[in-house]
Amino acid sequence: MGLPDTANLVALCNRHHRLHHLGRLGITGNADDPQGLVFTDSQGRQLTGCGRPAPPGDVTVAGTWSHPSGERLDPRWVHFKEPQPAA
């Protein structure tokens, strides 16, 4: 866990989010770089992907969304910035 910058944010399904918080899925790297994340198992072994995800299209955040715990997504606080080229 760390600061809420785009380089430190990744969308996970419920299962993988839970595994990460249980220490069974390690995630390191820069999420702003399409190849910048490294996923590891609980033993520190690097995991390989099972396919390349499709890049997101032009997404507009609209409406309201509530997490089961009652937490709400406020679109005013969702900002994305373009990935910067590696130095």
Beta strands, then each sheet from edge to edge (+ up, - down):
strand 1: 25-29
strand 2: 37-41
strand 3: 65-66
strand 4: 72-73
sheet 1: 1+ 2-
sheet 2: 3+ 4-
end
